[in-house]
Amino acid sequence: MVLARLEVLGKGEGECVGVERPDGTSPLLIVCEHASRVLPASFGTLGLSEEALNSHIAWDPGALAVARGMSEALDATLVHQRFSRLIYDCNRPPESAGAMPEKSEVYDIPGNAGLSAEEKTARTEALYIPFHDAIRALIRERKARGQETVIVTVHSFTPVFHGKTRAVEVGVLHDDDSRLADAMLAAAGETTHYRVERNEPYGPLDGVTHTLILHGLSNGLRNVMIEVRNDLIADPAGQGVMASYLTRLLQQSLDA
């Protein structure tokens, strides 16, 4: 069994958070919490197989590429986590069992089993706190220069979950503030490109709106979470098509 370490990131591994286009002119602030499958060196493989480490439990395949395409097209600031959610899921608060899961879907995660309070605190301080502090700092800076901020988080999901096929292709998720989601769903209803649904395949009761609550609802900012079925964004061509589609939806929705 691989044991978690108190030293989470080594000196050569860099910051946990990546920020692209920090001075982007768009009101959108795009966030990708599950962008990477990279594990810090001190954790080895967490006791997992290569298959597991390449699967959805470690990251959201295609999500960062789609987020980058949207960021480029809109000149929007992008914030993304540089390490796997297996070490810390930045869309979960520290008290959540899903923040450092012992099991994900069908996989037991040996390196996350029986973590001590000190180990959990070390991961929280190394990954979760700096990530969300970076988002807070960007929101403050934008407010200081009179720039509107609209929070958009980008995720992907598996076509089959626990043996059940998912028909939804794009999910538009929201918590108590549905302003942007309503506008996006209205815009999506004008086309037949994808099957787009509200709060699918997850919703607020699944605990997936943490980032929206933390930075959107708490600041009175419009916000939305986008979920894309990952078979649609498995290659650069699909990623480009999806980024263009979501860009158009967001442009129409902001105008509305």
SERO-4910 file (N, C-alpha, C, O; in steps of 0.05 Angstrom, whole numbers):
BEGIN
 pado doro    nc1    nc2    nc3   cac1   cac2   cac3    cc1    cc2    cc3    oc1    oc2    oc3
  Met    A     17    -24      0      0      0      0     18     25      0     38     26     14
  Val    A      9     45    -16     24     70    -16     11     89      4    -13     93      4
  Leu    A     27     99     22     17    117     43     19    146     34     38    154     21
  Ala    A     -1    162     42     -1    190     36     22    203     52     30    193     73
  Arg    A     33    225     42     55    239     54     47    266     64     28    278     53
  Leu    A     60    276     84     55    303     94     66    323     75     55    345     72
  Glu    A     88    316     61     99    335     41     84    328     15     90    307      2
  Val    A     66    345      7     49    339    -16     63    346    -43     64    328    -60
  Leu    A     74    370    -46     87    377    -70    117    381    -66    125    395    -47
  Gly    A    132    369    -84    161    373    -82    169    400    -94    153    413   -107
  Lys    A    194    408    -89    203    435    -97    202    439   -127    198    461   -136
  Gly    A    206    418   -142    206    421   -171    180    417   -185    178    418   -210
  Glu    A    159    414   -170    132    408   -182    116    433   -187     94    430   -199
  Gly    A    125    456   -178    111    480   -185     86    485   -168     80    471   -149
  Glu    A     71    505   -176     46    513   -162     24    493   -169     24    480   -190
  Cys    A      5    491   -151    -18    473   -156    -38    485   -176    -54    470   -188
  Val    A    -38    510   -179    -58    524   -195    -45    537   -220    -24    550   -218
  Gly    A    -58    533   -243    -50    546   -267    -69    568   -274    -94    564   -272
  Val    A    -59    591   -281    -76    614   -289    -67    623   -317    -44    629   -322
  Glu    A    -86    622   -336    -81    631   -363    -98    655   -370   -121    657   -362
  Arg    A    -87    673   -386   -100    698   -392   -110    713   -367   -134    719   -365
  Pro    A    -92    719   -349   -101    732   -324   -114    759   -329   -129    769   -313
  Asp    A   -106    772   -351   -117    798   -358   -138    797   -380   -143    816   -394
  Gly    A   -151    773   -383   -171    770   -404   -193    790   -401   -201    798   -379
  Thr    A   -204    799   -423   -223    821   -424   -252    811   -420   -270    827   -415
  Ser    A   -257    785   -424   -284    775   -421   -294    776   -392   -277    774   -374
  Pro    A   -320    779   -388   -330    776   -361   -328    748   -350   -329    744   -326
  Leu    A   -325    728   -368   -323    700   -358   -297    694   -344   -275    701   -354
  Leu    A   -299    681   -322   -277    670   -308   -281    640   -308   -298    629   -294
  Ile    A   -266    626   -325   -270    597   -329   -252    581   -309   -229    587   -305
  Val    A   -265    561   -297   -251    545   -277   -252    516   -284   -274    506   -292
  Cys    A   -230    502   -282   -229    473   -288   -215    459   -265   -191    458   -263
  Glu    A   -231    449   -246   -221    438   -222   -208    410   -226   -190    403   -211
  His    A   -217    395   -247   -208    368   -251   -193    366   -277   -197    348   -293
  Ala    A   -175    385   -281   -161    387   -307   -139    367   -311   -133    360   -334
  Ser    A   -127    356   -290   -103    341   -292   -104    313   -279   -118    310   -259
  Arg    A    -90    294   -290    -88    268   -278    -61    264   -265    -54    242   -256
  Val    A    -45    285   -263    -18    283   -252    -19    279   -222    -33    294   -208
  Leu    A     -4    260   -212     -1    256   -183     26    267   -174     46    263   -187
  Pro    A     26    281   -152     52    290   -141     70    266   -136     61    244   -129
  Ala    A     96    270   -141    115    247   -141    115    232   -115    118    207   -115
  Ser    A    111    245    -92    112    232    -66     90    212    -62     92    196    -43
  Phe    A     70    212    -79     47    193    -75     49    168    -93     33    150    -91
  Gly    A     70    167   -110     72    144   -127     47    141   -144     39    160   -158
  Thr    A     35    117   -144     11    112   -159    -14    110   -141    -35    103   -151
  Leu    A    -11    116   -116    -33    112    -96    -42     83    -95    -63     78    -84
  Gly    A    -26     65   -105    -33     37   -105    -52     30   -128    -64      8   -127
  Leu    A    -56     47   -148    -75     43   -169    -61     33   -195    -37     37   -199
  Ser    A    -76     19   -211    -67     10   -237    -65     33   -257    -76     54   -253
  Glu    A    -51     28   -279    -49     49   -300    -77     54   -312    -83     77   -318
  Glu    A    -93     33   -314   -120     37   -324   -136     56   -307   -149     74   -317
  Ala    A   -134     53   -280   -149     70   -262   -138     99   -264   -154    118   -263
  Leu    A   -112    102   -265   -100    128   -265   -106    144   -291   -104    168   -292
  Asn    A   -113    129   -312   -120    143   -337   -150    147   -340   -160    160   -359
  Ser    A   -165    136   -321   -195    138   -322   -206    163   -311   -191    181   -301
  His    A   -232    165   -312   -246    189   -302   -243    194   -272   -247    216   -263
  Ile    A   -236    173   -257   -233    177   -228   -210    196   -222   -210    209   -201
  Ala    A   -191    198   -240   -167    214   -235   -170    243   -245   -156    261   -235
  Trp    A   -187    247   -265   -189    274   -278   -215    274   -294   -229    255   -296
  Asp    A   -220    297   -308   -242    299   -327   -230    300   -355   -222    322   -364
  Pro    A   -228    277   -369   -215    277   -395   -228    297   -414   -253    299   -416
  Gly    A   -211    313   -428   -221    332   -447   -230    358   -437   -233    378   -452
  Ala    A   -235    360   -411   -246    385   -399   -227    409   -402   -236    430   -410
  Leu    A   -202    405   -397   -183    427   -399   -180    437   -427   -179    461   -432
  Ala    A   -179    418   -446   -177    426   -474   -201    443   -483   -198    463   -497
  Val    A   -225    435   -475   -249    450   -481   -248    477   -467   -254    498   -480
  Ala    A   -241    478   -442   -239    503   -427   -219    522   -441   -223    546   -443
  Arg    A   -196    511   -450   -176    527   -463   -186    538   -490   -181    561   -497
  Gly    A   -202    522   -504   -213    532   -529   -232    555   -524   -232    574   -539
  Met    A   -249    553   -503   -267    574   -496   -252    599   -487   -259    621   -494
  Ser    A   -231    595   -471   -215    617   -461   -202    633   -484   -202    657   -484
  Glu    A   -192    618   -503   -179    631   -526   -200    646   -543   -195    669   -551
  Ala    A   -222    634   -548   -242    646   -566   -254    671   -553   -261    690   -567
  Leu    A   -257    671   -526   -271    693   -513   -252    713   -499   -261    733   -488
  Asp    A   -225    707   -500   -206    723   -485   -214    723   -455   -216    744   -443
  Ala    A   -219    699   -445   -228    695   -417   -206    683   -400   -191    666   -409
  Thr    A   -204    693   -376   -185    682   -356   -193    653   -350   -216    647   -346
  Leu    A   -173    636   -348   -177    607   -342   -160    600   -318   -136    606   -316
  Val    A   -173    587   -298   -159    576   -274   -162    546   -274   -185    536   -276
  His    A   -141    531   -271   -143    502   -271   -124    490   -250   -102    500   -245
  Gln    A   -133    467   -239   -117    452   -220    -96    435   -235   -104    422   -254
  Arg    A    -71    435   -226    -50    422   -241    -45    393   -231    -27    380   -241
  Phe    A    -60    384   -211    -56    358   -200    -83    343   -197   -104    355   -196
  Ser    A    -81    317   -197   -105    300   -198   -124    304   -174   -115    309   -152
  Arg    A   -149    301   -180   -169    302   -159   -168    279   -139   -181    279   -119
  Leu    A   -152    258   -146   -148    236   -128   -134    245   -103   -138    233    -81
  Ile    A   -117    265   -105   -102    275    -82   -120    295    -67   -122    293    -42
  Tyr    A   -134    312    -81   -154    330    -69   -173    339    -91   -164    350   -112
  Asp    A   -198    336    -88   -218    345   -107   -226    373   -100   -240    378    -80
  Cys    A   -217    392   -116   -221    421   -109   -250    430   -113   -256    453   -108
  Asn    A   -268    412   -121   -296    419   -122   -311    407    -98   -335    404    -99
  Arg    A   -296    401    -77   -307    391    -52   -295    406    -29   -271    411    -29
  Pro    A   -310    412     -8   -299    425     16   -283    404     32   -288    380     29
  Pro    A   -265    413     50   -249    394     65   -264    374     82   -255    352     86
  Glu    A   -288    381     91   -303    363    108   -317    341     92   -329    323    103
  Ser    A   -317    343     65   -331    324     48   -314    298     45   -290    299     42
  Ala    A   -328    275     47   -314    250     42   -303    248     14   -284    233      9
  Gly    A   -316    263     -5   -307    262    -32   -282    279    -38   -271    278    -60
  Ala    A   -273    295    -19   -250    311    -23   -225    295    -27   -208    301    -44
  Met    A   -222    273    -11   -200    255    -13   -211    227    -11   -207    213     10
  Pro    A   -224    217    -32   -240    193    -30   -224    167    -27   -202    164    -38
  Glu    A   -234    149    -10   -222    123     -7   -231    104    -29   -218     84    -35
  Lys    A   -254    110    -42   -264     95    -65   -277    113    -84   -291    132    -77
  Ser    A   -272    108   -110   -285    124   -131   -296    105   -152   -281     90   -164
  Glu    A   -322    107   -157   -335     88   -175   -328     59   -167   -335     51   -144
  Val    A   -315     44   -184   -310     16   -178   -282     12   -166   -274    -11   -160
  Tyr    A   -267     33   -163   -239     31   -154   -235     38   -125   -243     60   -116
  Asp    A   -223     20   -109   -212     27    -83   -186     42    -88   -171     36   -106
  Ile    A   -181     62    -70   -157     79    -73   -139     74    -48   -143     88    -28
  Pro    A   -121     55    -50   -105     48    -26    -90     72    -13    -89     74     11
  Gly    A    -80     89    -30    -64    112    -19    -81    133     -5    -70    151      7
  Asn    A   -108    130     -6   -126    148      8   -139    135     32   -155    148     45
  Ala    A   -133    110     37   -146     96     59   -134    104     86   -110    104     89
  Gly    A   -152    110    104   -144    115    132   -125    139    135   -107    138    152
  Leu    A   -130    160    120   -113    184    123   -116    196    151   -138    197    162
  Ser    A    -94    205    162    -95    219    188   -105    247    184   -105    258    162
  Ala    A   -112    260    206   -120    288    205    -98    305    195   -103    324    180
  Glu    A    -73    298    202    -50    314    192    -46    311    162    -40    331    149
  Glu    A    -50    287    152    -47    283    123    -69    298    108    -64    309     87
  Lys    A    -93    297    118   -115    311    105   -110    342    105   -115    355     85
  Thr    A   -100    352    127    -94    380    129    -72    388    110    -73    409     97
  Ala    A    -52    371    107    -30    377     89    -40    379     60    -31    397     45
  Arg    A    -57    361     52    -68    361     25    -85    386     21    -84    399      0
  Thr    A   -101    392     41   -119    416     39   -103    441     36   -109    458     19
  Glu    A    -82    444     51    -65    468     51    -48    469     25    -42    491     16
  Ala    A    -41    446     14    -24    446    -10    -40    451    -36    -30    462    -55
  Leu    A    -65    441    -37    -80    441    -62   -106    457    -61   -111    474    -78
  Tyr    A   -123    452    -42   -149    465    -41   -147    495    -35   -158    512    -50
  Ile    A   -133    502    -14   -133    530     -5   -119    548    -26   -131    569    -33
  Pro    A    -96    541    -37    -84    558    -57   -101    561    -82   -102    582    -95
  Phe    A   -114    539    -90   -131    540   -114   -153    560   -111   -157    577   -129
  His    A   -168    559    -89   -190    577    -86   -182    605    -78   -196    624    -84
  Asp    A   -159    607    -65   -148    634    -60   -141    648    -86   -145    672    -88
  Ala    A   -131    633   -105   -124    645   -131   -149    656   -145   -149    677   -157
  Ile    A   -171    641   -143   -197    650   -155   -206    675   -140   -215    694   -153
  Arg    A   -205    675   -114   -214    698    -98   -197    723   -106   -209    745   -109
  Ala    A   -171    719   -109   -154    742   -116   -161    753   -143   -162    778   -147
  Leu    A   -167    736   -162   -174    746   -189   -201    761   -188   -204    782   -201
  Ile    A   -220    751   -173   -246    765   -170   -242    792   -158   -254    812   -167
  Arg    A   -225    794   -137   -219    820   -124   -206    839   -144   -214    863   -146
  Glu    A   -187    830   -159   -173    847   -178   -191    857   -200   -190    880   -208
  Arg    A   -209    839   -210   -227    847   -231   -247    868   -220   -254    887   -234
  Lys    A   -257    863   -196   -275    883   -184   -262    910   -180   -274    930   -185
  Ala    A   -236    910   -172   -222    935   -168   -219    951   -194   -218    975   -193
  Arg    A   -217    937   -217   -215    951   -242   -241    954   -257   -242    962   -280
  Gly    A   -263    947   -243   -290    951   -254   -298    931   -274   -315    936   -291
  Gln    A   -286    907   -274   -292    886   -293   -312    866   -281   -308    856   -259
  Glu    A   -333    861   -295   -353    842   -286   -341    814   -286   -323    808   -302
  Thr    A   -350    797   -268   -342    769   -267   -366    750   -267   -385    754   -252
  Val    A   -364    731   -286   -384    710   -288   -369    684   -285   -351    678   -301
  Ile    A   -377    667   -266   -363    642   -261   -374    619   -278   -398    614   -278
  Val    A   -356    606   -293   -363    583   -309   -343    560   -303   -319    563   -308
  Thr    A   -353    538   -292   -336    515   -288   -341    494   -309   -364    490   -318
  Val    A   -319    481   -317   -321    462   -340   -312    434   -331   -290    431   -320
  His    A   -329    414   -336   -324    387   -328   -332    367   -350   -344    375   -370
  Ser    A   -324    342   -347   -333    321   -365   -343    297   -349   -335    294   -326
  Phe    A   -360    281   -361   -371    257   -347   -370    233   -366   -368    235   -390
  Thr    A   -373    209   -354   -371    184   -369   -397    177   -382   -419    183   -371
  Pro    A   -396    165   -406   -421    157   -420   -436    135   -405   -460    133   -408
  Val    A   -422    119   -389   -434     97   -374   -425    100   -345   -401    102   -339
  Phe    A   -444     99   -327   -438    102   -298   -452     80   -283   -477     77   -283
  His    A   -436     63   -269   -447     40   -255   -465     23   -273   -487     15   -264
  Gly    A   -457     19   -298   -471      2   -316   -495     16   -331   -507      3   -348
  Lys    A   -501     41   -324   -523     55   -336   -514     75   -357   -497     92   -351
  Thr    A   -525     72   -381   -517     90   -403   -531    117   -399   -554    119   -392
  Arg    A   -515    138   -403   -525    165   -400   -531    177   -428   -514    179   -445
  Ala    A   -556    185   -432   -564    196   -458   -556    226   -460   -551    236   -482
  Val    A   -556    240   -437   -550    269   -438   -522    272   -449   -504    257   -443
  Glu    A   -518    294   -465   -492    299   -477   -478    324   -464   -454    324   -461
  Val    A   -494    343   -458   -484    367   -444   -503    374   -421   -527    376   -425
  Gly    A   -491    377   -397   -507    384   -374   -501    413   -367   -478    422   -367
  Val    A   -523    428   -361   -521    456   -352   -530    456   -323   -554    453   -318
  Leu    A   -512    460   -304   -517    456   -276   -517    483   -261   -503    501   -268
  His    A   -534    484   -241   -535    509   -225   -544    502   -197   -555    480   -192
  Asp    A   -540    520   -178   -550    517   -151   -574    537   -149   -591    537   -166
  Asp    A   -574    553   -128   -597    571   -124   -600    593   -145   -621    603   -150
  Asp    A   -577    600   -157   -578    621   -177   -578    609   -205   -558    598   -214
  Ser    A   -601    610   -219   -603    597   -245   -603    616   -268   -609    609   -291
  Arg    A   -596    641   -263   -597    662   -284   -582    653   -310   -594    654   -331
  Leu    A   -557    647   -307   -541    640   -330   -549    613   -342   -550    610   -366
  Ala    A   -555    594   -325   -564    568   -334   -590    570   -350   -593    557   -371
  Asp    A   -609    586   -341   -634    590   -355   -629    601   -383   -641    592   -403
  Ala    A   -611    621   -385   -605    633   -411   -591    613   -429   -597    612   -453
  Met    A   -573    597   -418   -559    577   -435   -578    556   -445   -577    547   -468
  Leu    A   -596    547   -428   -615    526   -436   -635    537   -457   -643    522   -475
  Ala    A   -642    562   -455   -659    574   -475   -644    576   -502   -656    570   -523
  Ala    A   -619    583   -501   -603    585   -525   -599    557   -537   -600    554   -562
  Ala    A   -594    537   -520   -590    510   -530   -615    499   -543   -614    483   -561
  Gly    A   -638    508   -533   -663    498   -544   -669    507   -572   -687    497   -585
  Glu    A   -654    527   -581   -657    537   -609   -642    520   -629   -645    525   -653
  Thr    A   -626    500   -620   -611    483   -638   -616    454   -631   -629    448   -610
  Thr    A   -607    436   -648   -609    407   -642   -582    394   -643   -580    370   -648
  His    A   -561    409   -638   -534    398   -640   -529    376   -619   -517    355   -625
  Tyr    A   -537    381   -594   -532    363   -573   -557    360   -555   -574    377   -555
  Arg    A   -558    338   -540   -579    335   -520   -569    349   -495   -551    339   -481
  Val    A   -581    372   -489   -573    389   -467   -595    388   -446   -618    392   -452
  Glu    A   -587    383   -420   -607    381   -399   -598    396   -374   -574    401   -370
  Arg    A   -617    404   -359   -612    419   -334   -605    399   -311   -618    379   -307
  Asn    A   -584    407   -296   -575    392   -273   -573    361   -278   -583    345   -262
  Glu    A   -561    354   -300   -555    327   -307   -526    325   -317   -516    345   -329
  Pro    A   -512    303   -313   -521    279   -299   -518    282   -268   -523    262   -254
  Tyr    A   -511    305   -259   -509    311   -230   -525    336   -224   -533    351   -242
  Gly    A   -529    341   -198   -543    366   -190   -533    374   -163   -515    362   -152
  Pro    A   -545    396   -152   -536    407   -126   -536    386   -104   -519    387    -86
  Leu    A   -555    368   -104   -557    348    -82   -534    329    -83   -529    315    -63
  Asp    A   -519    327   -105   -496    310   -107   -470    324    -97   -449    312    -97
  Gly    A   -473    349    -88   -450    363    -77   -431    374    -98   -408    380    -91
  Val    A   -440    377   -123   -421    385   -144   -420    415   -149   -404    424   -166
  Thr    A   -435    430   -134   -436    459   -139   -419    475   -119   -424    499   -115
  His    A   -400    462   -107   -384    475    -86   -370    501    -96   -372    522    -84
  Thr    A   -357    499   -119   -343    522   -130   -362    544   -137   -356    568   -133
  Leu    A   -385    537   -148   -406    557   -154   -415    572   -129   -418    596   -130
  Ile    A   -419    557   -108   -428    569    -83   -406    587    -71   -411    609    -63
  Leu    A   -382    577    -71   -360    590    -59   -353    617    -72   -347    637    -58
  His    A   -354    618    -99   -346    642   -113   -368    656   -128   -366    680   -133
  Gly    A   -389    642   -135   -411    655   -149   -433    665   -131   -437    689   -128
  Leu    A   -446    646   -118   -469    654   -100   -460    672    -78   -474    691    -71
  Ser    A   -437    666    -66   -428    683    -43   -422    711    -51   -422    729    -34
  Asn    A   -416    716    -76   -410    743    -86   -432    755   -103   -429    777   -113
  Gly    A   -454    741   -106   -476    751   -122   -469    751   -152   -481    767   -167
  Leu    A   -451    734   -160   -442    733   -188   -458    712   -204   -463    690   -193
  Arg    A   -465    718   -228   -477    697   -245   -457    674   -247   -433    678   -248
  Asn    A   -468    650   -249   -450    626   -249   -464    603   -262   -489    601   -262
  Val    A   -448    584   -272   -459    559   -283   -437    538   -284   -413    544   -285
  Met    A   -445    513   -282   -427    490   -285   -434    475   -310   -458    469   -314
  Ile    A   -414    470   -327   -419    456   -352   -407    428   -350   -384    425   -343
  Glu    A   -423    407   -356   -414    380   -357   -417    369   -386   -438    372   -398
  Val    A   -395    358   -397   -395    348   -424   -389    318   -424   -370    310   -411
  Arg    A   -405    302   -438   -399    274   -439   -373    269   -453   -368    278   -475
  Asn    A   -355    254   -440   -327    254   -449   -322    239   -475   -300    242   -486
  Asp    A   -340    223   -484   -336    210   -511   -338    231   -533   -328    226   -555
  Leu    A   -351    253   -528   -354    274   -548   -329    292   -550   -326    307   -570
  Ile    A   -311    290   -530   -288    307   -530   -262    290   -526   -244    299   -511
  Ala    A   -262    267   -538   -240    248   -534   -216    255   -552   -194    243   -548
  Asp    A   -219    273   -572   -197    280   -589   -198    310   -596   -219    323   -590
  Pro    A   -177    321   -607   -176    350   -612   -200    360   -629   -210    382   -625
  Ala    A   -208    343   -649   -230    352   -666   -256    356   -649   -269    377   -651
  Gly    A   -263    336   -633   -286    338   -617   -284    360   -596   -304    374   -590
  Gln    A   -261    364   -585   -256    385   -565   -261    412   -578   -272    430   -566
  Gly    A   -251    416   -603   -254    441   -617   -283    447   -623   -293    470   -619
  Val    A   -298    427   -632   -326    430   -639   -342    438   -613   -358    456   -614
  Met    A   -336    424   -591   -351    429   -567   -344    457   -556   -362    471   -546
  Ala    A   -319    464   -557   -311    491   -547   -325    513   -563   -334    532   -551
  Ser    A   -328    509   -589   -341    529   -606   -371    530   -599   -383    552   -598
  Tyr    A   -383    507   -595   -412    506   -588   -417    520   -561   -435    536   -559
  Leu    A   -401    513   -541   -405    525   -515   -399    555   -515   -412    571   -501
  Thr    A   -379    563   -531   -373    591   -534   -397    607   -544   -404    628   -534
  Arg    A   -410    596   -565   -433    609   -577   -456    610   -556   -469    631   -554
  Leu    A   -460    588   -542   -482    588   -521   -477    610   -500   -495    625   -493
  Leu    A   -452    612   -491   -445    631   -470   -448    660   -481   -457    678   -467
  Gln    A   -439    664   -506   -441    691   -517   -470    700   -519   -477    722   -512
  Gln    A   -488    681   -529   -516    688   -531   -528    693   -503   -545    710   -500
  Ser    A   -519    677   -484   -531    679   -457   -522    704   -443   -538    717   -429
  Leu    A   -497    712   -447   -488    738   -435   -503    761   -447   -510    780   -433
  Asp    A   -507    760   -473   -521    782   -487   -550    783   -477   -562    805   -474
  Ala    A   -562    759   -472   -590    758   -462   -593    771   -435   -615    772   -424
***
